[in-house]
């Protein structure tokens, strides 16, 4: 038993049951240090004025909202604009130019990107900045960025688009001036970016089909899932990509052994995964 306060105690079997419930409902595998997880669960219990983890288990079994709220308190929310610089360099130098050249002949020129697990929106807006910069302001292009997360509170922050100075530490001054308005000590995303992004709640374990994409960012998501869920998710991501589309994963994420069939490109030490344009391309002929 881990006793963390006078009021709340979390038993080992309760913690194990919570882990199973959250993996089943959200695909998230909490296999980190027990002490950290227990402390966060105990803090959530106190915030909800619950006296036992058993009461919490009953609550999240009966309320999807409470399950999401618990996830909000347990998941690592570390993020920021252009946080994974290597990924965005590969996106700007490899992915965008190739897609631009290949799709420029299309009429209309459509470009769809999905930020899967977008947290509080910094990644989605970073993608929007890169697209605007890399596609000459995106003039003449139909750009649509879908950004999803299971946590509704995080999405509310993303839709607001108001960020601290720390969040934009990796954004060059010229881009801050072009794409943000300074509001006191915070920075508000300008409409030219906000209009490119649609935020929507989504559980990646039970996703709703929202069409195909030219590029999918799924950064630092796979590491939270069990191996079975990783395999299932990567297979779905492959399905949701257009032929020739790209998948970008976090630096700590790796494709599971059951690979649905990606071509692998390395740019500046960062690995990008591409769905072959055709069966012939996949076989190398």
MARKOLKE-415892 format. One record per residue (C-alpha): x, y, z. Coordinates in steps of 0.001 Angstrom, whole numbers, padded with zeros to 6 digits, always signed. Example, Ala and Ser with C-alpha at 12.3 -4.5 7.8 and 13.67 -1.06 7.14 Angstrom:
<pts>
+012300-004500+007800
+013670-001060+007140
</pts>
This chain:
<pts>
+000000+000000+000000
+001240+003504-000909
-000031+006021+001632
+000418+009536+000324
-001733+011658+002575
-003809+011422+005683
-006974+011221+003616
-006080+009069+000601
-004411+005687+000233
-003980+003732-003005
-003742-000043-002808
-001579-002112-005160
-004515-004053-006607
-006443-000794-007176
-003506+000673-009056
-003262-002466-011189
-006975-002307-011998
-006667+001353-012979
-003781+000495-015304
-005880-002209-017000
-008907+000089-017329
-006925+002932-018869
-005145+000636-021298
-008452-000865-022383
-010251+002477-022712
-007483+004664-024134
-004703+002284-025129
-002341+004042-022735
+000046+001776-020869
+001203+003281-017573
+004261+001146-016890
+006455+003881-015420
+007537+004254-011790
+004800+003108-009419
+005506+005913-006967
+004885+008622-009575
+001667+007032-010831
+000418+006496-007295
+001108+010109-006364
-000804+011399-009379
-003746+009063-008741
-003850+010145-005099
-003805+013790-006150
-006694+013174-008534
-008652+011409-005770
-008271+014404-003516
-009266+016817-006299
-012484+014822-006736
-013026+014477-002952
-012933+010687-003228
-011771+008605-000283
-010586+005500-002149
-009288+004360-005528
-012168+001855-005631
-014576+004793-005805
-012494+006245-008627
-012596+002964-010551
-016402+002908-010314
-016539+006534-011403
-014430+006163-014538
-016265+002971-015484
-019501+004944-015561
-018224+008274-016925
-016137+008854-020046
-015633+012441-018905
-014000+011319-015661
-011816+008858-017553
-010587+011710-019764
-010013+013916-016718
-007886+011216-015092
-005844+010885-018289
-005303+014669-018249
-003698+014385-014823
-001605+011297-015601
-000194+011943-019066
+002972+013929-019597
+001862+017159-021237
+005335+018444-022162
+005152+020214-025489
+006118+023413-027293
+006415+024919-030754
+008923+023076-032965
+009895+020988-029917
+011284+018175-032073
+013517+020285-034319
+014894+017292-036256
+011380+016211-037210
+010427+019647-038498
+013689+019999-040411
+012936+016696-042161
+009363+017833-042777
+010499+021126-044291
+013467+019798-046304
+012231+016371-047402
+008474+015937-047037
+007077+019318-048065
+009199+019793-051225
+008435+016276-052467
+004700+016608-051846
+004663+020099-053334
+006317+018942-056553
+004155+015834-056848
+000833+017496-056121
+001345+020826-057915
-000167+019397-061075
-003380+018473-059245
-006420+020698-059563
-007344+021752-057001
-004087+021388-055062
-005132+019745-051807
-002880+018993-048867
-004164+017207-045733
-002103+016649-042562
-003053+014944-039318
-001478+015759-035957
-002447+012643-033977
-002076+013276-030254
-001728+017045-030643
-001894+017859-026899
-002399+021617-026414
-001911+022480-030084
+001692+023639-030383
+002570+020830-032795
-000411+021500-035076
+000335+025216-035278
+004027+024464-035873
+002972+022311-038828
+000842+025194-040107
+003798+027598-039902
+006017+025135-041786
+003416+024670-044514
+002890+028408-044952
+006635+028999-045133
+007411+025992-047332
+004570+026453-049795
+005004+030160-050500
+002303+031190-048076
+000124+028251-049168
-001539+030467-051775
-003589+028451-054263
-003484+025389-052037
-006364+023852-050122
-004622+023199-046796
-006354+021288-044016
-004637+020240-040791
-006636+017957-038499
-005368+017876-034918
-006755+015318-032479
-006303+014374-028852
-008227+012293-026335
-008044+015097-023742
-010728+017731-024174
-009082+020165-021760
-005930+020108-023875
-008005+020744-027003
-009700+023723-025342
-006262+025295-024820
-005336+024485-028423
-008457+026164-029807
-007764+029254-027694
-004290+029488-029254
-002775+031573-026471
+000714+030539-025339
+003454+031581-022954
+006832+032907-024038
+008392+029587-022983
+006208+027695-025480
+007599+029666-028437
+011259+029555-027397
+012182+027600-030565
+010293+029934-032921
+012541+032432-034802
+011690+036123-034176
+010588+036729-037789
+008059+033887-037541
+006786+035136-034185
+006123+038511-035799
+004411+036928-038811
+002212+034395-037050
+001586+035625-033472
+000107+038655-031769
+001585+039655-028401
-001085+039860-025704
+000496+040991-022451
+003038+038313-021554
+001471+035761-023931
+001334+035168-027669
-001873+034563-029629
-001840+032542-032844
-003008+034718-035733
-006094+033789-037792
-003980+032868-040833
-002770+029812-038857
-005909+029132-036854
-007962+028882-040043
-005790+026017-041283
-006326+023784-038243
-009371+021858-037045
-009155+020425-033527
-011222+017366-032720
-011428+014879-029822
-010341+011375-030773
-009424+008188-028958
-006715+006553-031080
-007816+003146-029816
-011278+003708-031283
-010705+006289-034009
-013324+007642-036375
-012289+007532-040024
-011689+011125-041124
-010324+010576-044607
-006840+010107-045995
-003823+012285-045405
-000656+013286-047211
+001290+013404-043952
+000657+012194-040396
+002525+013391-037317
+002251+010857-034500
+004938+012181-032188
+005733+010550-028840
+002457+008608-028875
+003502+005013-029556
+005613+004859-026400
+002469+005231-024297
+000796+002179-025894
+001119-001562-025357
+002750-003541-028170
-000606-004846-029395
-002002-001311-029541
+001142-000021-031279
+000788-002615-034015
-002900-001840-034505
-002314+001921-034549
+000564+001791-037048
-001541-000373-039354
-004345+002187-039192
-001951+005077-039812
-000652+003270-042888
-004232+002822-044090
-005061+006501-043530
-002110+007724-045612
-002473+008523-049266
-000122+006533-051526
+003197+008352-051274
+002190+009902-047947
+004552+010312-045001
+004499+009296-041338
+006623+011133-038759
+007186+009590-035326
+008872+010908-032198
+012558+010315-031603
+011765+007719-028930
+009185+005900-031066
+009948+002921-033257
+007781+000962-035640
+006737-002401-034190
+008159-005557-035736
+004981-006068-037773
+005601-003378-040395
+002656-002731-042756
+005087-001654-045476
+006840+001702-045282
+009792+002958-047250
+012352+004422-044854
+014140+007711-045476
+016733+009289-043207
+017236+013036-043347
+019711+014676-040993
+019598+011664-038715
+015786+011727-038476
+013793+008806-039914
+010734+009456-042074
+008376+006666-043155
+006694+006793-046555
+003788+004740-047866
+004783+003518-051338
+003136+005226-054281
+002205+001853-055739
+002664-001883-055244
+005443-001724-057819
+007200+000994-055795
+006797-001095-052653
+008479-004099-054265
+011281-001944-055651
+010457-002550-059318
</pts>
